[in-house]
Amino acid sequence: MTLTLDVELPDELHQLRLPAAVAARLQELLDRQDSGQPLSSAEREEAEGLVDLAEFLTLLRRRAERLISRPLMLAIRREEAVRGRHPPPPVD
């Protein structure tokens, strides 16, 4: 099964990050856990959810960056192919 999501990307890719207050909350929970203080089950679930969200946003940001840079790379390769430096890129 394939799942496809249509996501509208922000103009600034740096916006695909946890908001500062949410990142601070995650850091607080992780710091407490690292110092040996036990987290409640609700706090542990919260931390796990925030880590999952942060990883998902990172994945979206990196894929968006790759998609944005791809047309530029294809244009450069086509130009190099015209000049005889590389074979032409595959057509999608």
DSSP file (Angstrom, degrees, kcal/mol; ACC not computed):
  #  RESIDUE AA STRUCTURE BP1 BP2  ACC     N-H-->O    O-->H-N    N-H-->O    O-->H-N    TCO  KAPPA ALPHA  PHI   PSI    X-CA   Y-CA   Z-CA
    1    1 A M              0   0    0      0, 0.0     2,-0.4     0, 0.0     0, 0.0   0.000 360.0 360.0 360.0 138.5    0.0    0.0    0.0
    2    2 A T        -     0   0    0      2,-0.0     2,-0.5     0, 0.0     0, 0.0  -0.936 360.0-158.5-113.7 133.8    1.2    3.5   -0.9
    3    3 A L        -     0   0    0     -2,-0.4     2,-0.5     2,-0.0     0, 0.0  -0.954   9.0-167.5-111.2 126.6    0.3    6.6    1.1
    4    4 A T        -     0   0    0     -2,-0.5     2,-0.4     2,-0.0    -2,-0.0  -0.958   1.1-168.0-117.4 129.5    0.6    9.9   -0.7
    5    5 A L        -     0   0    0     -2,-0.5     2,-0.7     2,-0.0    -2,-0.0  -0.952  13.8-147.2-115.4 134.7    0.4   13.2    1.2
    6    6 A D        -     0   0    0     -2,-0.4     2,-0.5     2,-0.0    -2,-0.0  -0.907  24.6-176.4 -97.2 118.4    0.0   16.6   -0.5
    7    7 A V        -     0   0    0     -2,-0.7     2,-0.6    53,-0.0    -2,-0.0  -0.965  23.4-138.6-121.3 127.9    1.9   19.1    1.6
    8    8 A E        -     0   0    0     -2,-0.5    -2,-0.0     1,-0.0     0, 0.0  -0.756  26.8-140.9 -83.8 120.0    2.0   22.8    1.0
    9    9 A L        -     0   0    0     -2,-0.6     4,-0.1     1,-0.1     2,-0.0  -0.590  12.7-118.7 -85.3 140.4    5.5   23.9    1.6
   10   10 A P        -     0   0    0      0, 0.0    -1,-0.1     0, 0.0     6,-0.1  -0.338  24.4-114.8 -69.7 159.5    6.3   27.2    3.3
   11   11 A D  S    S+     0   0    0      1,-0.2     2,-0.6     2,-0.1     3,-0.1   0.871 109.1  51.0 -61.6 -36.6    8.3   29.8    1.4
   12   12 A E  S >  S-     0   0    0      1,-0.1     3,-2.0     2,-0.0    -1,-0.2  -0.910  74.2-156.5-106.9 115.1   11.0   29.5    4.0
   13   13 A L  G >  S+     0   0    0     -2,-0.6     3,-2.1     1,-0.3    -1,-0.1   0.743  87.7  74.1 -64.7 -22.3   12.1   25.9    4.6
   14   14 A H  G 3  S+     0   0    0      1,-0.3    -1,-0.3    -3,-0.1     3,-0.1   0.693  81.9  72.7 -64.5 -14.5   13.4   26.7    8.0
   15   15 A Q  G <  S+     0   0    0     -3,-2.0     2,-1.8     1,-0.2    -1,-0.3   0.640  73.1  86.5 -72.8 -12.8    9.8   27.0    9.1
   16   16 A L  S <  S+     0   0    0     -3,-2.1     2,-0.3    -4,-0.2    45,-0.3  -0.364  75.8  93.1 -83.9  58.1    9.6   23.2    8.9
   17   17 A R  S    S-     0   0    0     -2,-1.8     3,-0.1    -3,-0.1    37,-0.0  -0.921  89.5 -81.4-140.1 162.9   10.9   22.9   12.4
   18   18 A L        -     0   0    0     -2,-0.3    -2,-0.0     1,-0.1     5,-0.0  -0.454  56.6-103.0 -62.5 139.2    9.4   22.6   15.9
   19   19 A P     >  -     0   0    0      0, 0.0     4,-2.8     0, 0.0     3,-0.3  -0.304  36.1-107.1 -58.9 153.2    8.3   25.9   17.2
   20   20 A A  H  > S+     0   0    0      1,-0.2     4,-2.4     2,-0.2     5,-0.2   0.872 118.6  49.4 -54.6 -44.5   10.8   27.3   19.8
   21   21 A A  H  > S+     0   0    0      2,-0.2     4,-1.9     1,-0.2    -1,-0.2   0.880 113.0  47.2 -65.4 -37.3    8.5   26.7   22.8
   22   22 A V  H  > S+     0   0    0     -3,-0.3     4,-2.4     2,-0.2    -2,-0.2   0.905 112.1  49.6 -70.3 -41.8    7.8   23.1   21.7
   23   23 A A  H  X S+     0   0    0     -4,-2.8     4,-2.5     1,-0.2    -2,-0.2   0.887 110.2  51.8 -63.3 -38.3   11.5   22.4   21.1
   24   24 A A  H  X S+     0   0    0     -4,-2.4     4,-2.5    -5,-0.3    -2,-0.2   0.898 108.9  50.4 -65.3 -40.0   12.2   23.8   24.6
   25   25 A R  H  X S+     0   0    0     -4,-1.9     4,-2.3     2,-0.2    -2,-0.2   0.927 111.2  48.3 -63.3 -44.6    9.6   21.5   26.1
   26   26 A L  H  X S+     0   0    0     -4,-2.4     4,-2.6     1,-0.2    -2,-0.2   0.930 111.7  49.7 -60.9 -44.6   11.1   18.5   24.3
   27   27 A Q  H  X S+     0   0    0     -4,-2.5     4,-2.8     1,-0.2     5,-0.2   0.898 108.8  52.9 -61.9 -40.6   14.6   19.5   25.5
   28   28 A E  H  X S+     0   0    0     -4,-2.5     4,-2.3     2,-0.2    -1,-0.2   0.932 111.3  46.0 -59.3 -46.9   13.3   19.9   29.1
   29   29 A L  H  X S+     0   0    0     -4,-2.3     4,-2.2     1,-0.2    -2,-0.2   0.917 114.5  47.4 -63.6 -43.4   11.8   16.4   29.0
   30   30 A L  H  X S+     0   0    0     -4,-2.6     4,-2.7     2,-0.2    -2,-0.2   0.887 111.2  51.2 -66.7 -38.7   15.0   14.9   27.4
   31   31 A D  H  X S+     0   0    0     -4,-2.8     4,-1.8     2,-0.2     6,-0.2   0.915 110.2  49.4 -63.9 -43.0   17.2   16.6   29.9
   32   32 A R  H  <>S+     0   0    0     -4,-2.3     5,-1.9    -5,-0.2     4,-0.2   0.927 112.9  47.1 -61.4 -44.1   15.2   15.3   32.8
   33   33 A Q  H ><5S+     0   0    0     -4,-2.2     3,-1.4     1,-0.2    -2,-0.2   0.918 111.2  51.1 -63.7 -43.4   15.3   11.8   31.5
   34   34 A D  H 3<5S+     0   0    0     -4,-2.7    -1,-0.2     1,-0.3    -2,-0.2   0.796 105.5  56.5 -65.3 -28.5   19.1   12.1   30.8
   35   35 A S  T 3<5S-     0   0    0     -4,-1.8    -1,-0.3    -5,-0.2    -2,-0.2   0.440 122.8-104.0 -84.9   2.1   19.7   13.2   34.4
   36   36 A G  T < 5S+     0   0    0     -3,-1.4    -3,-0.2     1,-0.3    -2,-0.1   0.426  76.1 137.8  94.3  -1.8   18.0   10.2   35.8
   37   37 A Q      < -     0   0    0     -5,-1.9    -1,-0.3    -6,-0.2    -2,-0.1  -0.669  55.7-122.1 -77.7 125.9   14.7   11.8   36.8
   38   38 A P        -     0   0    0      0, 0.0     2,-0.3     0, 0.0    -1,-0.1  -0.405  19.1-138.8 -70.4 142.7   11.9    9.5   35.8
   39   39 A L        -     0   0    0     -2,-0.1   -10,-0.0     1,-0.1     2,-0.0  -0.748  21.0-114.0 -94.8 146.9    9.2   10.8   33.4
   40   40 A S     >  -     0   0    0     -2,-0.3     4,-2.6     1,-0.1     5,-0.2  -0.300  34.2-104.6 -68.6 166.0    5.6   10.0   34.0
   41   41 A S  H  > S+     0   0    0      1,-0.2     4,-2.3     2,-0.2     5,-0.2   0.881 124.3  51.7 -62.6 -35.8    3.9    7.8   31.4
   42   42 A A  H  > S+     0   0    0      2,-0.2     4,-2.3     1,-0.2    -1,-0.2   0.907 110.9  47.2 -66.4 -40.7    2.2   11.0   30.0
   43   43 A E  H  > S+     0   0    0      2,-0.2     4,-2.8     1,-0.2    -2,-0.2   0.889 111.2  51.2 -67.1 -38.4    5.5   12.8   29.8
   44   44 A R  H  X S+     0   0    0     -4,-2.6     4,-2.6     2,-0.2    -2,-0.2   0.918 111.5  47.2 -64.4 -43.0    7.2    9.9   28.1
   45   45 A E  H  X S+     0   0    0     -4,-2.3     4,-2.5     2,-0.2    -2,-0.2   0.900 112.1  51.2 -63.5 -40.5    4.4    9.7   25.5
   46   46 A E  H  X S+     0   0    0     -4,-2.3     4,-2.4     2,-0.2    -2,-0.2   0.939 111.5  46.8 -61.2 -47.5    4.6   13.5   25.0
   47   47 A A  H  X S+     0   0    0     -4,-2.8     4,-2.5     1,-0.2    -2,-0.2   0.916 112.4  49.8 -62.6 -43.8    8.4   13.3   24.5
   48   48 A E  H  X S+     0   0    0     -4,-2.6     4,-2.4     1,-0.2    -1,-0.2   0.907 111.8  48.8 -62.7 -41.1    8.1   10.3   22.1
   49   49 A G  H  X S+     0   0    0     -4,-2.5     4,-2.4     2,-0.2    -1,-0.2   0.895 111.7  48.8 -64.8 -40.1    5.4   12.2   20.1
   50   50 A L  H  X S+     0   0    0     -4,-2.4     4,-2.6     2,-0.2    -2,-0.2   0.877 110.6  50.4 -68.8 -36.9    7.5   15.3   19.9
   51   51 A V  H  X S+     0   0    0     -4,-2.5     4,-2.5     2,-0.2    -2,-0.2   0.929 111.2  49.2 -64.3 -44.1   10.6   13.3   18.8
   52   52 A D  H  X S+     0   0    0     -4,-2.4     4,-2.3     1,-0.2    -2,-0.2   0.917 112.4  48.1 -60.1 -43.2    8.4   11.7   16.1
   53   53 A L  H  X S+     0   0    0     -4,-2.4     4,-2.6     2,-0.2    -2,-0.2   0.919 111.0  50.1 -64.0 -44.1    7.1   15.1   15.0
   54   54 A A  H  X S+     0   0    0     -4,-2.6     4,-2.1     1,-0.2    -2,-0.2   0.906 111.9  48.2 -61.4 -42.1   10.6   16.6   14.9
   55   55 A E  H  X S+     0   0    0     -4,-2.5     4,-2.4     2,-0.2    -1,-0.2   0.901 111.4  50.4 -65.2 -40.2   11.9   13.7   12.8
   56   56 A F  H  X S+     0   0    0     -4,-2.3     4,-2.6     2,-0.2    -2,-0.2   0.917 110.8  48.4 -64.2 -43.7    8.9   14.0   10.4
   57   57 A L  H  X S+     0   0    0     -4,-2.6     4,-2.7     2,-0.2    -1,-0.2   0.885 110.8  51.4 -64.2 -38.1    9.5   17.7   10.0
   58   58 A T  H  X S+     0   0    0     -4,-2.1     4,-2.6    -5,-0.2     5,-0.2   0.921 110.0  49.6 -63.3 -43.6   13.2   17.1    9.3
   59   59 A L  H  X S+     0   0    0     -4,-2.4     4,-2.4     2,-0.2     5,-0.2   0.928 112.3  47.6 -61.0 -45.8   12.3   14.5    6.7
   60   60 A L  H  X S+     0   0    0     -4,-2.6     4,-2.6     1,-0.2    -2,-0.2   0.927 112.3  49.8 -60.6 -45.0    9.9   16.9    5.0
   61   61 A R  H  X S+     0   0    0     -4,-2.7     4,-2.5   -45,-0.3    -2,-0.2   0.920 112.4  46.6 -61.6 -44.5   12.5   19.8    5.0
   62   62 A R  H  X S+     0   0    0     -4,-2.6     4,-2.1     2,-0.2    -1,-0.2   0.898 113.6  47.7 -67.4 -39.7   15.2   17.6    3.5
   63   63 A R  H  X S+     0   0    0     -4,-2.4     4,-2.5    -5,-0.2    -1,-0.2   0.906 112.5  49.7 -66.9 -39.4   12.9   16.2    0.8
   64   64 A A  H  X S+     0   0    0     -4,-2.6     4,-2.6    -5,-0.2    -2,-0.2   0.918 110.0  50.9 -63.9 -42.6   11.7   19.7    0.0
   65   65 A E  H  X S+     0   0    0     -4,-2.5     4,-2.1     1,-0.2    -1,-0.2   0.899 111.4  48.5 -61.4 -39.7   15.3   21.0   -0.2
   66   66 A R  H  X S+     0   0    0     -4,-2.1     4,-1.5     2,-0.2    -2,-0.2   0.910 112.1  48.2 -67.1 -41.5   16.1   18.1   -2.5
   67   67 A L  H  < S+     0   0    0     -4,-2.5    -2,-0.2     1,-0.2    -1,-0.2   0.898 112.2  49.2 -65.1 -39.7   13.1   18.8   -4.7
   68   68 A I  H  X S+     0   0    0     -4,-2.6     4,-0.6     1,-0.2    -1,-0.2   0.897 115.0  43.6 -67.2 -39.9   13.9   22.5   -4.9
   69   69 A S  H  X S+     0   0    0     -4,-2.1     4,-2.3    -5,-0.2    -1,-0.2   0.718  97.9  77.2 -79.3 -19.2   17.5   21.9   -5.8
   70   70 A R  H  X S+     0   0    0     -4,-1.5     4,-2.8     1,-0.2     5,-0.2   0.919  91.1  50.2 -61.3 -47.2   16.7   19.2   -8.4
   71   71 A P  H  > S+     0   0    0      0, 0.0     4,-2.3     0, 0.0    -1,-0.2   0.899 112.0  50.1 -58.7 -37.1   15.5   21.5  -11.2
   72   72 A L  H  X S+     0   0    0     -4,-0.6     4,-2.3     2,-0.2    -2,-0.2   0.929 111.1  48.1 -65.0 -44.3   18.7   23.6  -10.8
   73   73 A M  H  X S+     0   0    0     -4,-2.3     4,-2.6     1,-0.2    -1,-0.2   0.896 111.4  50.6 -63.8 -39.7   20.9   20.5  -10.9
   74   74 A L  H  X S+     0   0    0     -4,-2.8     4,-2.5     2,-0.2    -1,-0.2   0.905 109.9  50.5 -64.7 -39.5   19.0   19.2  -14.0
   75   75 A A  H  X S+     0   0    0     -4,-2.3     4,-2.2    -5,-0.2    -2,-0.2   0.909 111.4  48.3 -64.2 -41.3   19.5   22.6  -15.7
   76   76 A I  H  X S+     0   0    0     -4,-2.3     4,-2.5     2,-0.2    -2,-0.2   0.923 112.3  48.5 -64.8 -43.9   23.3   22.5  -14.9
   77   77 A R  H  X S+     0   0    0     -4,-2.6     4,-2.5     2,-0.2     9,-0.2   0.894 110.1  51.6 -64.3 -39.1   23.6   19.0  -16.2
   78   78 A R  H  X S+     0   0    0     -4,-2.5     4,-2.3     2,-0.2    -1,-0.2   0.924 110.4  49.0 -63.1 -42.4   21.7   19.9  -19.4
   79   79 A E  H  X S+     0   0    0     -4,-2.2     4,-1.7     1,-0.2    -2,-0.2   0.911 112.1  48.5 -62.1 -42.2   24.1   22.8  -19.9
   80   80 A E  H  <>S+     0   0    0     -4,-2.5     5,-3.1     1,-0.2     6,-0.5   0.870 109.7  52.9 -66.3 -35.5   27.1   20.5  -19.3
   81   81 A A  H ><5S+     0   0    0     -4,-2.5     3,-1.1     3,-0.2    -2,-0.2   0.898 106.1  53.1 -65.5 -39.9   25.7   18.0  -21.8
   82   82 A V  H 3<5S+     0   0    0     -4,-2.3    -1,-0.2     1,-0.3    -2,-0.2   0.884 110.5  47.7 -61.2 -37.6   25.3   20.7  -24.4
   83   83 A R  T 3<5S-     0   0    0     -4,-1.7    -1,-0.3    -5,-0.2    -2,-0.2   0.467 119.7-113.4 -83.5  -1.3   29.0   21.5  -23.8
   84   84 A G  T < 5S+     0   0    0     -3,-1.1    -3,-0.2    -4,-0.3    -2,-0.1   0.660  84.1 117.2  83.0  15.9   29.9   17.8  -24.1
   85   85 A R  S   <S+     0   0    0     -5,-3.1    -4,-0.2     1,-0.2    -5,-0.1   0.845  79.7   7.2 -85.9 -34.4   31.0   17.4  -20.4
   86   86 A H  S    S-     0   0    0     -6,-0.5    -2,-0.2    -9,-0.2    -1,-0.2  -0.949  83.9 -93.6-142.2 158.0   28.4   14.9  -19.3
   87   87 A P        -     0   0    0      0, 0.0    -6,-0.1     0, 0.0    -5,-0.1  -0.419  59.0 -89.7 -66.9 154.1   25.7   12.8  -20.8
   88   88 A P        -     0   0    0      0, 0.0   -10,-0.1     0, 0.0     3,-0.1  -0.306  46.7-104.5 -64.9 150.3   22.2   14.4  -20.6
   89   89 A P        -     0   0    0      0, 0.0     2,-0.0     0, 0.0   -15,-0.0  -0.350  42.9 -92.5 -71.0 156.0   20.1   13.8  -17.5
   90   90 A P        -     0   0    0      0, 0.0     2,-0.4     0, 0.0     0, 0.0  -0.369  38.9-118.7 -66.3 149.4   17.2   11.4  -17.8
   91   91 A V              0   0    0      1,-0.1     0, 0.0    -3,-0.1     0, 0.0  -0.778 360.0 360.0 -91.0 131.7   13.9   12.9  -18.6
   92   92 A D              0   0    0     -2,-0.4    -1,-0.1     0, 0.0     0, 0.0   0.476 360.0 360.0 -75.2 360.0   11.2   12.4  -15.8
